[in-house]
Amino acid sequence: MAQKPGGRRRANVKINVFEQFELRSRSSVEASLLAKQERSIRRADRRAARLAAKNAPAVVAVTQDALTGASFIVPAVRTTLTARLKPVRGYLTMLVFSGMMATSALPAYAMSPELAAFAGVGSLDPSLLAADAETQGLTVTQIGLQNYKRGTAKDISAEELFRQQTITAYRDYAGPTAEDYLLNPPFPTYNTEKVMQVAAKYVGVPYVFGGETPAGFDCSGYVKFVFSQFGIALPHSVNGQARMGKIINPEDALPGDLVIMNDHSHDGIYAGNGMFYHAPLRGDKVKLAPIFTPKHYFVRLGIDG
């Protein structure tokens, strides 16, 4: 019969099993640590490689020496985006600065005629301006400098500007008046043809309320001035002029008769064929035009035609 192993042998067997298990466990742990260290080393190597590639000079070409036949690499200096854009940035800075300086200088030239002349933008000498070939024959007779205060300028319409210019011209008129002509009439003999010629002479004169000179007429002022040149004194009013003659039938009206509106709001000088010379209204001028309303009548002055 086979003998059973002794207790000591069984104990030895148990110890060997535990030792083998411990050895295998230790081996696994060491392998895991070794793998982890290898991964760390590889990561460190990759980081070092990226850093080296970033800082290393770029390769342009591989050339060969003609005498020795040796090949070598020609590196190029690596430049960053900021370095490449530096010249452009400097140019743009100078351009913006120049524009700002030019813009700030413009008001000075505009507000100071003396400075503009000194800088060559203009001149204060009329003789130099007149002699300049680029003026194309323009003669400068007077230069007026007007000082303006900031905030005092106001918008003005073309109509208002024309009205102010007309009033100024009317006030500055220095020619003969109706009273002057009555003292020494240029046409002492009344003639309808001459009346039409004198009436037509003032076509285009602007309307001025209360005006009775060639610088500006209203309706009755125009009629008064025309007839004064024939020695005929008329008042400066439609009512007064209507009473200076007699009413006639429309079919008997002749050039030189007065056209009176029924409400005495307006009058003019009849020119025949339903037309009359008159100074219409503000903003208009003396003109030959159709009688614009049927509500009118004719007055003939106490003169033989």
Residue pairs with C-beta under 8 A, 6 or more apart in sequence:
56 78
57 75
57 76
57 77
57 78
58 75
58 76
58 78
59 73
59 74
59 75
59 76
60 74
60 75
60 76
61 73
61 74
62 71
62 72
62 73
62 74
63 71
63 72
63 74
64 70
64 71
64 72
65 71
65 72
108 115
109 115
109 116
109 119
109 121
110 116
113 122
113 124
113 145
114 124
116 122
117 123
117 124
117 125
123 129
124 143
126 140
126 141
126 142
126 143
129 135
129 138
129 140
130 138
130 139
130 140
159 283
162 206
162 283
163 282
163 283
166 206
166 208
166 215
166 216
167 208
167 216
169 215
169 216
170 208
170 211
170 213
170 215
170 216
172 215
173 213
173 214
173 215
173 216
175 213
175 214
175 215
177 212
177 213
177 225
178 212
178 224
178 225
178 228
179 228
181 225
181 228
181 229
181 231
182 228
182 231
182 233
185 228
185 229
185 230
185 231
186 229
187 194
187 198
187 229
187 230
187 231
188 230
188 231
189 230
190 230
190 232
190 303
190 304
190 305
192 254
192 255
192 256
192 305
194 230
195 226
195 227
195 230
195 255
195 256
195 269
196 255
196 256
196 271
198 226
198 229
198 230
199 226
199 269
199 271
199 277
200 277
200 288
202 214
202 217
202 222
202 225
202 226
202 286
203 277
203 285
203 286
203 287
203 288
204 285
204 286
204 287
205 214
205 215
205 216
205 217
205 222
205 279
205 285
205 286
206 216
206 284
206 285
207 216
207 217
207 218
207 279
207 280
207 281
207 282
207 283
207 284
207 285
207 286
208 215
208 216
208 217
208 218
209 218
209 282
210 218
210 221
210 236
211 217
211 218
211 221
211 279
212 218
212 221
212 222
212 224
212 225
212 236
213 221
213 225
214 225
217 225
217 279
217 286
218 279
219 238
219 266
219 267
219 268
219 278
219 279
219 280
220 234
220 235
220 236
220 237
220 238
220 240
220 241
220 267
221 236
221 279
222 268
222 277
222 278
222 279
222 286
223 234
223 241
223 258
223 267
223 268
223 269
224 234
224 235
224 236
224 241
226 269
227 234
227 301
228 234
232 301
232 303
234 240
234 241
234 244
235 241
235 244
238 260
238 261
238 264
238 265
238 266
238 267
239 264
241 258
241 260
241 267
241 299
242 258
242 260
242 264
242 267
242 299
244 299
244 301
244 302
245 258
245 299
245 300
245 301
245 302
246 299
246 300
246 302
247 297
247 298
247 299
248 257
248 298
248 299
248 300
249 298
250 297
250 298
252 298
253 270
253 298
253 300
254 270
254 272
254 300
254 305
255 270
255 271
255 272
256 269
256 270
256 305
257 269
257 270
257 298
257 299
257 300
257 301
258 267
258 268
258 269
258 270
258 298
258 299
258 300
258 301
259 267
259 268
259 269
259 270
259 276
259 278
259 291
259 296
259 298
260 267
260 296
260 297
260 298
260 299
261 267
261 293
261 295
261 296
262 295
262 296
262 297
263 295
266 278
267 278
268 276
268 277
268 278
268 279
268 291
269 276
269 277
269 278
270 276
270 298
271 277
271 288
274 290
274 291
275 288
275 289
275 290
275 291
276 288
276 289
276 291
277 286
277 287
277 288
278 286
278 287
278 289
279 285
279 286
280 287
280 289
